[in-house]
Amino acid sequence: MNIKTVHAVYFSGTGTTEKVVTTLAKDLAERLGAGYEACCFNLPEARKQALSFGPEDLAVVGDISITTLKILAGK
């Protein structure tokens, strides 16, 4: 497994989930020597785009709603 990018994907109404997910994803990225990207679904506009991940991506996902799952699935 050759991870090139670690993605922090989260919805965080109070900021706690964001803190946990981003901290974990950043630490993993550093340990793996990979890049880091964050995707916050707090605002409705962010939920309109579909996300896709490949075999060289690792997604750390927190507090996912049905709407977010549909975005991740590309539907």
C-alpha positions in Angstrom: 0.0 0.0 0.0 1.4 3.3 -1.1 -0.6 6.2 0.4 0.1 9.5 -1.3 -2.7 11.7 0.3 -4.5 11.5 3.5 -7.9 13.2 3.4 -9.8 14.6 6.5 -13.5 14.4 5.7 -15.9 15.6 8.3 -19.1 17.4 9.4 -18.5 19.2 12.7 -21.2 21.3 14.3 -19.2 22.2 17.4 -15.7 21.8 16.2 -14.9 18.6 18.2 -15.2 16.2 15.2 -13.1 18.6 13.1 -10.3 18.6 15.7 -10.2 14.9 16.1 -10.4 14.0 12.4 -7.9 16.6 11.3 -5.4 15.8 14.1 -5.6 12.1 13.2 -5.3 12.7 9.4 -2.4 15.1 9.8 -0.5 12.7 12.1 -1.1 9.8 9.6 0.0 12.0 6.7 3.2 12.9 8.5 4.0 9.3 9.5 3.3 8.0 6.0 5.2 10.8 4.3 2.0 11.7 2.4 0.2 14.9 1.5 -2.8 16.2 3.5 -6.2 17.6 2.4 -9.3 18.6 4.4 -12.9 18.6 3.3 -15.5 20.1 5.7 -19.1 19.5 5.0 -20.5 22.1 7.4 -21.8 24.4 4.7 -24.4 23.3 2.2 -22.3 24.4 -0.8 -19.5 22.0 0.2 -22.1 19.1 0.1 -22.9 19.7 -3.6 -19.6 18.3 -4.9 -18.9 14.6 -5.1 -15.6 13.3 -3.7 -13.7 10.4 -5.1 -10.7 8.6 -3.7 -8.3 6.2 -5.4 -6.0 3.4 -4.3 -3.3 5.9 -3.2 -5.7 7.9 -1.0 -6.7 7.3 2.7 -9.8 9.0 4.0 -10.3 9.7 7.7 -14.1 10.3 8.0 -16.0 11.7 11.0 -19.7 12.4 11.8 -21.2 11.5 8.4 -24.8 12.2 7.6 -26.8 10.4 4.8 -26.3 13.5 2.6 -22.5 13.2 3.1 -22.6 9.5 2.3 -24.3 10.2 -1.0 -21.6 12.8 -1.8 -18.9 10.3 -1.0 -20.7 7.7 -3.2 -20.9 10.2 -6.1 -24.8 10.2 -6.1 
